[in-house]
Amino acid sequence: MNQRVWTGEVGARLRCCICGDETVDADDYVLIQMTASPGDEAQWFGAHAAHLNSVLKEGFRVEIHEW
């Protein structure tokens, strides 16, 4: 099994905020940061890109690029 390990700014992959499933083996894992002004606080969300695309406004799209 090709297990993905990228976690971005958090210590472990987060569950998909759309479907609630694990993202450990997901090739389309994305990490989303939400901030609010004023302040430096941040909230992190994990998601499968395909699930995120299903709820984004028309014209917005998440694409995954291999490094």
N, CA, C and O atoms as a GROMACS GRO file, in nm:
protein
  268
    1MET      N    1   0.085  -0.117   0.000
    1MET     CA    2   0.000   0.000   0.000
    1MET      C    3   0.089   0.124   0.000
    1MET      O    4   0.187   0.129   0.075
    2ASN      N    5   0.057   0.222  -0.082
    2ASN     CA    6   0.133   0.345  -0.092
    2ASN      C    7   0.074   0.447   0.005
    2ASN      O    8  -0.013   0.526  -0.032
    3GLN      N    9   0.122   0.446   0.129
    3GLN     CA   10   0.067   0.534   0.231
    3GLN      C   11   0.130   0.672   0.220
    3GLN      O   12   0.252   0.686   0.219
    4ARG      N   13   0.046   0.776   0.212
    4ARG     CA   14   0.092   0.914   0.203
    4ARG      C   15   0.120   0.965   0.344
    4ARG      O   16   0.047   0.933   0.438
    5VAL      N   17   0.226   1.046   0.359
    5VAL     CA   18   0.262   1.093   0.492
    5VAL      C   19   0.256   1.245   0.505
    5VAL      O   20   0.267   1.296   0.617
    6TRP      N   21   0.241   1.319   0.398
    6TRP     CA   22   0.241   1.465   0.406
    6TRP      C   23   0.130   1.511   0.498
    6TRP      O   24   0.015   1.470   0.484
    7THR      N   25   0.166   1.598   0.593
    7THR     CA   26   0.068   1.651   0.688
    7THR      C   27   0.061   1.803   0.685
    7THR      O   28  -0.027   1.861   0.750
    8GLY      N   29   0.150   1.869   0.613
    8GLY     CA   30   0.147   2.014   0.607
    8GLY      C   31   0.181   2.076   0.742
    8GLY      O   32   0.275   2.033   0.808
    9GLU      N   33   0.106   2.176   0.782
    9GLU     CA   34   0.134   2.252   0.903
    9GLU      C   35   0.086   2.185   1.032
    9GLU      O   36   0.110   2.238   1.140
   10VAL      N   37   0.020   2.071   1.022
   10VAL     CA   38  -0.028   2.001   1.141
   10VAL      C   39   0.050   1.871   1.158
   10VAL      O   40   0.115   1.826   1.064
   11GLY      N   41   0.044   1.811   1.276
   11GLY     CA   42   0.125   1.694   1.307
   11GLY      C   43   0.080   1.564   1.246
   11GLY      O   44   0.158   1.469   1.239
   12ALA      N   45  -0.044   1.556   1.200
   12ALA     CA   46  -0.098   1.434   1.141
   12ALA      C   47  -0.207   1.472   1.042
   12ALA      O   48  -0.266   1.579   1.051
   13ARG      N   49  -0.232   1.384   0.950
   13ARG     CA   50  -0.341   1.410   0.856
   13ARG      C   51  -0.474   1.418   0.929
   13ARG      O   52  -0.499   1.341   1.022
   14LEU      N   53  -0.557   1.510   0.887
   14LEU     CA   54  -0.688   1.529   0.947
   14LEU      C   55  -0.793   1.454   0.866
   14LEU      O   56  -0.776   1.430   0.747
   15ARG      N   57  -0.903   1.417   0.932
   15ARG     CA   58  -1.014   1.354   0.861
   15ARG      C   59  -1.071   1.454   0.760
   15ARG      O   60  -1.058   1.575   0.777
   16CYS      N   61  -1.134   1.403   0.658
   16CYS     CA   62  -1.198   1.488   0.558
   16CYS      C   63  -1.313   1.565   0.624
   16CYS      O   64  -1.402   1.504   0.684
   17CYS      N   65  -1.311   1.696   0.614
   17CYS     CA   66  -1.415   1.778   0.676
   17CYS      C   67  -1.547   1.770   0.600
   17CYS      O   68  -1.648   1.822   0.649
   18ILE      N   69  -1.550   1.708   0.484
   18ILE     CA   70  -1.673   1.693   0.407
   18ILE      C   71  -1.740   1.559   0.438
   18ILE      O   72  -1.858   1.555   0.472
   19CYS      N   73  -1.664   1.448   0.427
   19CYS     CA   74  -1.725   1.316   0.446
   19CYS      C   75  -1.696   1.254   0.582
   19CYS      O   76  -1.765   1.161   0.623
   20GLY      N   77  -1.594   1.303   0.652
   20GLY     CA   78  -1.559   1.248   0.783
   20GLY      C   79  -1.469   1.126   0.779
   20GLY      O   80  -1.431   1.074   0.884
   21ASP      N   81  -1.434   1.079   0.660
   21ASP     CA   82  -1.349   0.960   0.649
   21ASP      C   83  -1.202   0.996   0.669
   21ASP      O   84  -1.163   1.112   0.659
   22GLU      N   85  -1.122   0.893   0.699
   22GLU     CA   86  -0.977   0.908   0.713
   22GLU      C   87  -0.916   0.951   0.579
   22GLU      O   88  -0.973   0.925   0.473
   23THR      N   89  -0.801   1.017   0.585
   23THR     CA   90  -0.732   1.061   0.464
   23THR      C   91  -0.594   0.999   0.451
   23THR      O   92  -0.516   1.039   0.364
   24VAL      N   93  -0.562   0.902   0.535
   24VAL     CA   94  -0.428   0.844   0.541
   24VAL      C   95  -0.380   0.793   0.405
   24VAL      O   96  -0.265   0.816   0.368
   25ASP      N   97  -0.464   0.726   0.330
   25ASP     CA   98  -0.424   0.671   0.201
   25ASP      C   99  -0.469   0.756   0.082
   25ASP      O  100  -0.454   0.714  -0.032
   26ALA      N  101  -0.522   0.873   0.108
   26ALA     CA  102  -0.577   0.957   0.000
   26ALA      C  103  -0.467   1.023  -0.082
   26ALA      O  104  -0.377   1.087  -0.027
   27ASP      N  105  -0.474   1.007  -0.213
   27ASP     CA  106  -0.381   1.074  -0.304
   27ASP      C  107  -0.423   1.219  -0.326
   27ASP      O  108  -0.343   1.300  -0.374
   28ASP      N  109  -0.546   1.252  -0.292
   28ASP     CA  110  -0.595   1.388  -0.317
   28ASP      C  111  -0.618   1.467  -0.188
   28ASP      O  112  -0.709   1.550  -0.181
   29TYR      N  113  -0.535   1.441  -0.087
   29TYR     CA  114  -0.548   1.510   0.042
   29TYR      C  115  -0.507   1.656   0.029
   29TYR      O  116  -0.404   1.687  -0.030
   30VAL      N  117  -0.588   1.745   0.084
   30VAL     CA  118  -0.554   1.886   0.090
   30VAL      C  119  -0.572   1.935   0.232
   30VAL      O  120  -0.656   1.883   0.307
   31LEU      N  121  -0.495   2.034   0.269
   31LEU     CA  122  -0.501   2.096   0.401
   31LEU      C  123  -0.545   2.240   0.380
   31LEU      O  124  -0.486   2.313   0.301
   32ILE      N  125  -0.647   2.280   0.452
   32ILE     CA  126  -0.705   2.412   0.436
   32ILE      C  127  -0.687   2.490   0.566
   32ILE      O  128  -0.714   2.438   0.674
   33GLN      N  129  -0.640   2.613   0.555
   33GLN     CA  130  -0.624   2.699   0.672
   33GLN      C  131  -0.728   2.811   0.667
   33GLN      O  132  -0.744   2.878   0.565
   34MET      N  133  -0.798   2.829   0.779
   34MET     CA  134  -0.894   2.938   0.790
   34MET      C  135  -0.844   3.032   0.900
   34MET      O  136  -0.809   2.988   1.009
   35THR      N  137  -0.842   3.161   0.869
   35THR     CA  138  -0.802   3.261   0.967
   35THR      C  139  -0.909   3.369   0.975
   35THR      O  140  -0.992   3.383   0.885
   36ALA      N  141  -0.906   3.444   1.082
   36ALA     CA  142  -1.001   3.554   1.099
   36ALA      C  143  -0.925   3.675   1.151
   36ALA      O  144  -0.840   3.664   1.240
   37SER      N  145  -0.956   3.788   1.098
   37SER     CA  146  -0.893   3.913   1.143
   37SER      C  147  -0.981   3.979   1.247
   37SER      O  148  -1.103   3.963   1.239
   38PRO      N  149  -0.929   4.049   1.341
   38PRO     CA  150  -0.785   4.059   1.369
   38PRO      C  151  -0.737   3.938   1.447
   38PRO      O  152  -0.818   3.867   1.508
   39GLY      N  153  -0.610   3.916   1.446
   39GLY     CA  154  -0.553   3.806   1.523
   39GLY      C  155  -0.474   3.710   1.438
   39GLY      O  156  -0.476   3.718   1.315
   40ASP      N  157  -0.404   3.621   1.504
   40ASP     CA  158  -0.318   3.525   1.436
   40ASP      C  159  -0.368   3.382   1.450
   40ASP      O  160  -0.298   3.288   1.410
   41GLU      N  161  -0.486   3.363   1.506
   41GLU     CA  162  -0.539   3.228   1.525
   41GLU      C  163  -0.573   3.163   1.392
   41GLU      O  164  -0.615   3.231   1.297
   42ALA      N  165  -0.556   3.034   1.384
   42ALA     CA  166  -0.586   2.959   1.262
   42ALA      C  167  -0.660   2.831   1.296
   42ALA      O  168  -0.637   2.772   1.401
   43GLN      N  169  -0.748   2.790   1.208
   43GLN     CA  170  -0.818   2.662   1.217
   43GLN      C  171  -0.781   2.583   1.093
   43GLN      O  172  -0.784   2.636   0.982
   44TRP      N  173  -0.746   2.457   1.110
   44TRP     CA  174  -0.705   2.371   0.999
   44TRP      C  175  -0.813   2.269   0.970
   44TRP      O  176  -0.877   2.216   1.061
   45PHE      N  177  -0.832   2.240   0.842
   45PHE     CA  178  -0.925   2.138   0.795
   45PHE      C  179  -0.852   2.050   0.694
   45PHE      O  180  -0.773   2.098   0.614
   46GLY      N  181  -0.878   1.921   0.700
   46GLY     CA  182  -0.830   1.829   0.598
   46GLY      C  183  -0.947   1.793   0.509
   46GLY      O  184  -1.063   1.799   0.551
   47ALA      N  185  -0.917   1.757   0.385
   47ALA     CA  186  -1.026   1.718   0.292
   47ALA      C  187  -0.970   1.638   0.176
   47ALA      O  188  -0.853   1.649   0.140
   48HIS      N  189  -1.057   1.556   0.119
   48HIS     CA  190  -1.028   1.495  -0.010
   48HIS      C  191  -1.061   1.604  -0.114
   48HIS      O  192  -1.168   1.664  -0.107
   49ALA      N  193  -0.972   1.628  -0.208
   49ALA     CA  194  -0.993   1.734  -0.307
   49ALA      C  195  -1.124   1.714  -0.382
   49ALA      O  196  -1.195   1.810  -0.409
   50ALA      N  197  -1.156   1.591  -0.417
   50ALA     CA  198  -1.281   1.564  -0.491
   50ALA      C  199  -1.403   1.604  -0.409
   50ALA      O  200  -1.499   1.658  -0.463
   51HIS      N  201  -1.399   1.579  -0.279
   51HIS     CA  202  -1.512   1.617  -0.193
   51HIS      C  203  -1.520   1.769  -0.178
   51HIS      O  204  -1.629   1.826  -0.180
   52LEU      N  205  -1.404   1.833  -0.165
   52LEU     CA  206  -1.402   1.978  -0.155
   52LEU      C  207  -1.456   2.041  -0.283
   52LEU      O  208  -1.533   2.137  -0.278
   53ASN      N  209  -1.416   1.988  -0.397
   53ASN     CA  210  -1.467   2.038  -0.525
   53ASN      C  211  -1.619   2.028  -0.534
   53ASN      O  212  -1.683   2.112  -0.598
   54SER      N  213  -1.676   1.928  -0.471
   54SER     CA  214  -1.821   1.908  -0.480
   54SER      C  215  -1.901   2.015  -0.404
   54SER      O  216  -2.021   2.028  -0.426
   55VAL      N  217  -1.835   2.090  -0.315
   55VAL     CA  218  -1.906   2.193  -0.238
   55VAL      C  219  -1.858   2.335  -0.268
   55VAL      O  220  -1.912   2.431  -0.212
   56LEU      N  221  -1.760   2.350  -0.354
   56LEU     CA  222  -1.711   2.483  -0.388
   56LEU      C  223  -1.803   2.553  -0.488
   56LEU      O  224  -1.873   2.489  -0.566
   57LYS      N  225  -1.801   2.685  -0.482
   57LYS     CA  226  -1.878   2.768  -0.575
   57LYS      C  227  -1.832   2.740  -0.718
   57LYS      O  228  -1.715   2.711  -0.742
   58GLU      N  229  -1.923   2.748  -0.812
   58GLU     CA  230  -1.891   2.726  -0.953
   58GLU      C  231  -1.777   2.819  -0.993
   58GLU      O  232  -1.777   2.938  -0.961
   59GLY      N  233  -1.680   2.764  -1.064
   59GLY     CA  234  -1.564   2.840  -1.106
   59GLY      C  235  -1.442   2.822  -1.016
   59GLY      O  236  -1.331   2.858  -1.055
   60PHE      N  237  -1.462   2.766  -0.897
   60PHE     CA  238  -1.352   2.736  -0.806
   60PHE      C  239  -1.325   2.587  -0.811
   60PHE      O  240  -1.418   2.507  -0.818
   61ARG      N  241  -1.197   2.549  -0.809
   61ARG     CA  242  -1.163   2.409  -0.819
   61ARG      C  243  -1.028   2.384  -0.754
   61ARG      O  244  -0.936   2.465  -0.767
   62VAL      N  245  -1.016   2.274  -0.684
   62VAL     CA  246  -0.890   2.232  -0.624
   62VAL      C  247  -0.828   2.130  -0.718
   62VAL      O  248  -0.893   2.035  -0.761
   63GLU      N  249  -0.700   2.150  -0.750
   63GLU     CA  250  -0.626   2.055  -0.831
   63GLU      C  251  -0.506   2.006  -0.751
   63GLU      O  252  -0.445   2.084  -0.677
   64ILE      N  253  -0.472   1.880  -0.766
   64ILE     CA  254  -0.359   1.820  -0.697
   64ILE      C  255  -0.244   1.808  -0.795
   64ILE      O  256  -0.260   1.755  -0.905
   65HIS      N  257  -0.128   1.858  -0.756
   65HIS     CA  258  -0.007   1.850  -0.839
   65HIS      C  259   0.099   1.775  -0.762
   65HIS      O  260   0.129   1.810  -0.648
   66GLU      N  261   0.156   1.672  -0.821
   66GLU     CA  262   0.264   1.596  -0.759
   66GLU      C  263   0.391   1.680  -0.761
   66GLU      O  264   0.417   1.751  -0.859
   67TRP      N  265   0.469   1.673  -0.654
   67TRP     CA  266   0.594   1.750  -0.646
   67TRP      C  267   0.707   1.669  -0.698
   67TRP      O  268   0.821   1.716  -0.699
   0.00000   0.00000   0.00000
